[in-house]
Amino acid sequence: MSAAPEAGRSAVLPVGGPGAAGAPWSSGVRRRADGEVEVAGVPVSELAAAHGTPAYVLDEADFRARARAYRTAFESAFAEVGAGVDVYYAGKALLTVAVARWATQEGLRVDTASGGELAVALRAGVPGAAIGLHGNNKSDAEILAALDAGVGRLIVDSLVEIERVADLAASRGVVAPVMVRVTTGVHAGGHEYISTAHEDQKFGLSVNAGPDGGTSPALAALEAVVARPELDLLGIHSHIGSQILEPSGFEAAARVVLQLRADLATRTGALVEEVDLGGGYGIAYLPGEEPLEPAPVAVSVAQAVAAVSRELGTPLPRFSIEPGRAVVGPAGLTLYTVGTVKPVTVSAPAEDPGAGATFTRLYVSVDGGMSDNIRPALYGADYHAEVVGRASAAGTVLARVVGKHCESGDVVVHEVMLPADVRAGDLLAVPATGAYGRSMASNYNGLTRPPVVAVADGASRVLVRRETLEDLLGLDLG
Ligand SMILES: *Cc1c(COP(=O)(O)O)cnc(C)c1O
């Protein structure tokens, strides 16, 4: 995100337009002198003509650069304190065969959260040893598929699962490499983290003892793994949240996990070799937002774990992390075509300073919506949008970008300034949709899911094709 808007054009570009510093676009996005935006050298009008809209557009070089940046930042910060580290790309953010290959080629491993994601990673040729399998309710078929693929680790999530994995490993005559997912009480997301003693959620096993003050569920699970010869206890796993913009939560969780590791060693003599600190590294969604940069967070987490290890007197384990959003989120944008544009007169709510006054909000409908990006409806997530097919000399107006679904909550961007002359046929792009867009997409209202199109070096290619009505009807057996 380097080049400033073209000289002389900035007056007609929205604030934070593609190419402007601090804007949440991938590094290959530029606005040309004629006002049209291009991605890695391909104009958006060409992308729309070749692939239709809506389309998910991925900037391959940007994805690869972010994957490399996470790997090199963590490798060098952890080498500094004498520890090794592996970076797993969290496939749930977006997994396609090509994306899994890019991650692998950049030296990352791949995390999967189901048999389906595992199948994509294997189809991509990711070696089993470089794949992890997560999930709080893995089926026997998923566990067996992972064992047969020789995955590097299964992250187990409950006592019953420990017994099931051990039994299934015995049935195959193999030893299953496992990590135990624990809950540290540390929750993060946004700027702050909070710490609670007891957790009311489905993932992991608590490091805190129950009301009777006995062994914590986490320690009991680790001991249960040690007790089964069909299981090889690799280590302890912790994932504290998502869209985290400040490193202190990772440091706090690492402290708890290293303490647990030392406690297990005291009780059983087993000093586990690996600790995974999960994902959740935050990105910029809006102009002016500051993402978490990999280098400083890597340094602060590495320094924190080194200090804790010294206090505990235990040698450092090998670490791993699992960024998903931070690798693929900013690399993607969604390209839409504008349809209906409708001014709606709105009264300012009673609690607002200008209560009762009316203003106009321009509702700009696009050809997708909550089926291709559920995050605004699901989490109230905010996004940015710009008209990308042309320049506009018109002033800007307050707009809301909405989809075409039969839901008033079908919002793509709650609030954004768009050119007052935005009209049907305009191409509109929403940046930072690479993560949890396609991977959470649905067929709501019978919409067909958009393609994933990769752009690199002035050329585009389809990674996942657009669904067709035949795809939809083919599932319906009548
Ligand atoms: C979701 C998840 C991740 C990735 O989270 P991001 O916010 O995309 O980085 C990593 N590890 C686990 C266990 C997860 O559930």
The ligand as a Gaussian input file, in Angstrom:
#p B3LYP/6-31G(d) Opt

LIG

0 1
 C      -10.329000     -19.742000      13.597000
 C       -9.098000     -20.368000      14.097000
 C       -7.848000     -19.917000      13.631000
 C       -7.691000     -18.769000      12.673000
 O       -8.197000     -17.585000      13.170000
 P       -7.910000     -16.208000      12.371000
 O       -8.673000     -15.203000      13.154000
 O       -8.441000     -16.379000      10.998000
 O       -6.446000     -16.001000      12.384000
 C       -6.720000     -20.552000      14.091000
 N       -6.789000     -21.591000      14.952000
 C       -7.984000     -22.058000      15.420000
 C       -8.006000     -23.202000      16.343000
 C       -9.158000     -21.463000      15.001000
 O      -10.324000     -21.926000      15.466000

